Amino acid sequence: MKPATLITCICLISSTALVSAQDYDSGSHTQQAAEPVNTMCPIGKEPIVPSAGTVEYKGKTIGLCCPGCGEAFLAWDEIRKDEFVVLAAAGREPGSERHGQPDDESPTGTASPGPTYPYTLPDGPVGGPLGSMGDPIVKVYDNREVRFCCAGCIEEFEGNEAKYWGEIDEKIVEQQLMHYPIDTCIVTGEKLGANAVNHVHNNRLVRLASADAVAAFKTDPKKYLDALDKRIIDSQLPGYPMDNCPVGGPLGSMGEPVNFIYMNRLVRLCCGACERSIATEPAKYMAKLDAAYADQQRDDYALDTCVVTGAKLGSMGDPVELVAGTRLVRFCCAGCLPKFKANPAEFLVKMPQD
């Protein structure tokens, strides 16, 4: 072989090796991607579509539902991306439970199987407010998402899970009770009475008539939660107060709006990619929905007294407002809010019924 020919071959081999290394870079977009490892988009949690493209992560091709989802996925921390790839390989990526994907139990944690819902609490189970130490770290324990303020909290949590799961469930009940949309058991159809059980399923409050109803619910959570979702959409869609997505633009601007259920409330989104924004910054976006309900109902608010104390609204300064589910409730002062949240049914019966 002539020297010039040898040099040319070496250059071609080096060039080929360089292209191959670039193709498998963990953050590169791919032109000729292998078959995606996932069927559901990591951001939108909707079925992936070829026109949205793909991204590469550690040699795995990740499918998307919208073109912008690729950058959002690559912005996740490595732990979170690795978690998604593992779940996708097992057919358990978030969103799959809503579209008929396998519903086998995950190998970690102790929660019962069924649909996965975002972690809704503003604080981590061990440390302080989420976001106080940078982006929260997200982990999934048997379909149950938990967010930590920092990596140092994970070992403490996993060393005493029973304690922390109990505290999480207690706080979720307190947070979501006032939003619970129906007064009957989704399993038995019975009226929810004094013996009703506040059951937390994968970060979502489900109120059931009895311990027997809880046992029946656990045999097929998806069946009953699908029924609950349908009732929420059917009841809240007609009076929905917003024409815009709280995250994006006008509803309908990106196709049929997505009906997203968050803390048992209907939130309408312009596309599936906005679900992750709601889950990441719920206070910011749910405040927009609350404001829309309050503006819609304030002028026709039927009471001039506080539902907790009976005091005249305005007698202690400007009334304090709260939206419970879809209803505006007005109070004489902020001191009434804890009493209301602890037992909203006791006070909501004082309001005119639809």
N, C-alpha and C positions, 0 to 999 in steps of 0.2 A: 504493500500500500504506500502511495506517495505521501510525503509529509503534509502537503496541503490538504489532501483528502482526509487524513487522520485528524487534523485540526478541525476540519468542517464537521466531522462526525461527533467529536467531543463537544463542540458548540451546540449541535442539535440535541444531543443527549442532555446537556445542562439546561438548555431552553425548555425541553420537555419536562424535566424534573421540576423546574421553577413554576411552570404553568400548573402542574399537578399539585404542588404545595399550595398555590394560591386558590385552586379550586376547592380545597378542603379546609381553608381557613374558617375558623368558627364564626366569623361575622360577615362572610361574603354573600352577595347575591349570586344566584346561579343562573346561567343561561340554558344549560342542558342538564336539568336536575334529574336525579334518580326519583323513583316513586316516593312520594311523601310518607313519612312514618306515621303521620296523623291523619285522621279523617275530619277532625274539628279544629277550627282556627284557635290558637292559644289566646288571642286577644278578643275576638268577637264571640267565641264559643258557638259559632255557627258552622255548617258544613263548608269545607274548603271548596274553592272554585278555581279552575285552571287559569282563568283570565286575571286573577289577582296575583299570580306569580308565586314564587317560593323564596325562602332564604335557607342558607346552609348553616348548621351548627354542629361542630365536632363530627363532620362527615355524614350527618343525618340531614335529610331534606325535610323542611317544615312547610307544609301547605298553609295557605291564608284564605280568608274570606273577602278581604278588601286590600288593595295595594298598600295602604298606609300601615297595615298591621305588622309588616315585616320589621320596620324600624322600631316599633313599640316592643316587639318580642325581643329583638337584639339588645334593647336597653335594659332588659331584666338582668338581675344579678345571676351569676353562674349557678348558684344553688337552685334558684327558681327555674331556670331553663333546664337544668338536669332533671328536676322533678317532673317537668312537663314531658320530656322525652321518655322517661320511664313509664309514666302513665299512658302516654300515647302508644308505646310499644305493647302495652297490655290491653289496649282498647278502652282505657278508662280516663281519657283526657276530659277536663271540665267541658260540659255541654253535651257529652255523648249520651248521658242518661236521658236527655230530652228527645233524642232522635233515634232511639231504638238500638243503641250500641250495647255491648255486653255489660251486665250489671253485677259481675262477680265481686266478692269482697277483696279489698286491698290487703296486702300482707302486713301493714303496720297499723298500730293503734287499736282501739277497742270500741269505737262507735259502730252503730248498726249501719248496714249498707243503704244505699238510696241516693237520690240527687244531692249534689254538692252545692252549697250556698256560700256566698262570701262571708268572711269574718266581719261582723257589723259593729263591734265595740271600738270606741276611740282609743282605748288603752290596751297594751299588751297584757297577757295574763300574769307576767312576772314583773316587768319594769313599768316605766311611765308612759306618757302619751306617745302614740305612734307618730313617727316623723321627728321626734325630738332628738334622735341620734342618727339622722339620715333616713334613707328609704327603709321602710319596714322589711323584715325578712319573713317570707311567706313559706309555711310548711303545710303539708296535707297529711292528716292522720286518718286513714281509713275513710276517705271521702269528706273529712272534716277539716276545713281550712282554719289555720291559726296564724296570727301575725305577731311578730316579736319586734320590739324596738331595737334590739341588737342581738348579735350572735351569742353573747354571753348569757342570755336568758334561756336559751334552748336547753342546756344541760340541766338547769334548775327545774324547768318545766317537766322534762322527761324523767327526772328523778322522783317526781311526786305528782304524777298525772292525775290521780284520783282527786286530790285536793284542788288542783287547778281547773279540771273539767267541771267540778261542782261549782266553783266560783264563777266560771264563764257562763254556765247555764243559768245561774241565779241572776247575773247581770243582764243576760239576753232576755229573760222573762220580764225583768223590770223595764228594759228598753222597748220591747216590742208589744207588751200587753195592750197598751192604749191604741195600737194600730190593728189589733186583731179584727178581721172584717166580718165574721159571722158569729151568731149566738147559738149555733147548733153543732153537734158533734159530727165531724166529717165521716166517721165510721158508722155510727148507729143512727144518726139523724135526730137523736134526743136533744132537748134543750139543755144548754150548758148551765148547770146549777152550782150550788155551793160545794159539791164534791168534784167538780171538774178538775182535771189534771192538766197542769201546764207542762207539756212535754216538749223538749228541745230536740229537734232532729237536724243534725248537721248544720247548726247555727240558725235554724228557723223554728220559731215558736208554733206549735200545733196544739190547740186546746181540744181535749178529748173528755168524754163523759165519765169515764171510769178507768180503773186499772185494766179491766178486761178489754176495753176499747183500745188502750195503749198496746196491749199484747196483739190484738188483731191488726192494728196499724203497722206494727213491726213486721208482720208477715209479708206485706207488700206496700212499702212506703210510697213508691212511685205512683201506684194506682190512686191512692188517696190524695197525694199531693197534686197530681194532675187534675183531680176533681176540684180541689181547693183553688188551684190556679184558674180554672174555668169559671168558678163562681166569682172570683175576684174580678176577672176581666169583664164578665157579663154585667156585674153590678157597678163597676167603676168607670167603664168606658163611656157610657152615655153622658155623664157629667164631667168628663175629664176636662180640666181647666186650661190646658196649654196647647198651642198650635206649633210650638217649637220644641225641639229636643233640648233638655236641660244642658246637654254637653255640646251638641252640634248645631245644625241649622234647622230650617223649617221641616216639620214632619211631612214625609212624602217626597222630599228633595232627593233622596237616595233609594227610591223604591218604597215598597210597602213598609210602614213603620214597624218596629219591633216592640212587642208587648213584653216588657221585662218586669218580673215580680221581685221586689226588694223589700224585705221585712213585711211581707204580706200586703204590699201596696203596689198598685199598677204604676209603672213609670214607662212612658212611651218614648222610644228612641228613634233617631233617624236611621241607625244601622246597628248591627250587632257589635261592632267595634267599640261602641260607646259604653257597653256594659262594664268593661274593665275600668273606665273612668269613674263610673258610679261607685264601684266597689273600692276603688283606691281613695277617693275623696268624697265619701257619702255626705258629710255635713255640708259641703259646698253646693253640691247639686240637688240634694233633697230640700235644701232651704229654698231653692227656686220653685220647687213644686209646692211647698208649704205656702210660700208667698202668693202663688197663683190661686190656691184654694181660699186663702184669707181674703184676697181682693175680690174674688167671686162672691163671697158670702157676707162680707162685712156690712154692706148697706142694708141687707135684709135680715141681719141677726135678730132673732126673735126675743131674746132675754135682755133685760136691763139690770139684772142682778148676777152676782157671782154664783156659779153652781156649787161651790164648796162652802162658802160662808153665808150666802144669801145677802151679802152687803151690796149696796148700790154700785154699779160700775162707774168708776170715776171718783168715788168717794175717798180713794187712797192714791190719787194720781191717775195717770193714764192707765187704762186697763191693760193687763198682760194677756197676750194671745198665744195660743198653741193650736196646732192642727193635729187631731187624733184620727189617724186613718185618712178620711176624706172630709172631716168635719171641723170647722172652726169652733174653738171653745175660748171664751173670754173670762178672765179672772180679775178680782179686785186688786190682787198683788201677787208678786212672785212667790210668796210664802205658801200659796195654795197649790203650787205645782206638784210638790212631792206627794201630798195627800191624794191628788187626782191620779197621778201615775201609779200609785200603789193599788188603787182599786177603781179604774176608770168607769166600769159598769155601774157602780154605785151612783156616780154623778151624771153620767150620760143619760140616764133615764129621766132626769129632770128637764132635759131639753126636748123640744117638740120633735116627735117622731115622724119620719118621712112616710 
